[in-house]
Amino acid sequence: MIQDFIDTFLDRARYEMIDKGNRFYAEIPALRGVWATGQTLEECRKNLLSTLEGWLVFRLRNRLPVPHFKVSGKRIAKPRDFSKAHA
């Protein structure tokens, strides 16, 4: 389920060369804030994957909407803050 989401949106990424052809820029227009750069196309893709994974984890943990992502009847528990329990 998660890998399908990641693969789907990585396939929708747009790439372009920036800085007079010295760097690559990539973004996933459907997911606001998901973009990356790299010295090579491969580095840019790797950075975009990392950004997408972080974006997804953040949104799920904070119970924010994720376009086209469904969890079948299961709720994802928000992590508990144990720092206050031992204070």
N, C-alpha and C positions, 0 to 999 in steps of 0.2 A: 504494500500500500504506500509506504513512504517513498520507496525507491521509484515506484511508478510516478508519483507526484514530481519527484526530483527530475527524473528522465524527461517527463513531459515538458516541464518548464525550461530545462536546459536546451531542449530542441527548439524552443521558441526564442532563444537568446539572439540578440543582434550584436554583431562585432564590427568594429571599425578601427582603422589606424589613426593615431593621434600624434601630436608632437612631431609633425613633419615626417611621419612614417617611422618614428623611433619606438613607439609603444602601441599597445593594443588596448582598446576599451571595449567592454561588453556590458550589456544590460538586459534585463528581462522586463520589458515594458509593462506587462500585466501585473508585476509585483513591485510596487513602489519601494524604492530604496535598495533594490537588488541590482548592484553594479560592481564592476571590478576593473582593474587595469593590470597589465603585465608587460614585461620586456619582450616576451614572445607570445605567440598565440596560445601555445600549450600552457604557459604560466598564467595567462589571462583566464583560460578555461578553468584551471585548477583553483584560482582565486575566486572565480564566480561560483564554483561549486561550494567552496567553503562559506562564502557569503550567503548563498541560498540555504545551506544547512543551518547556519546560525540564525537567519531570519525565521526559518520554520520553527526551530526549537523555541525561540523567543516568543513567537506568536502563540504556539500551543501552550506553553507554560503560563502565559498571561491571559489565556482564554480569549484571545483576539481572533477575529475571523480570518480564515485562510481560504482564498478562492479555490473552488473545485476540489476541496479536501474534505472527506467525510470519514468519521470514525463510526463504525457500525454499532450503534447502541452503547458503546462504552465511553465512560467519561475519563478523561485524563486528569489525574489528581495533581493539584498544585502542590509543589514541595512545601513541607512544613518548616517553619522557622524555629529551630531548636535552640538558637542562641539566647532567647529570652527565658526559656524554661529552666536554665541552669544558673540564671543570674541571681 
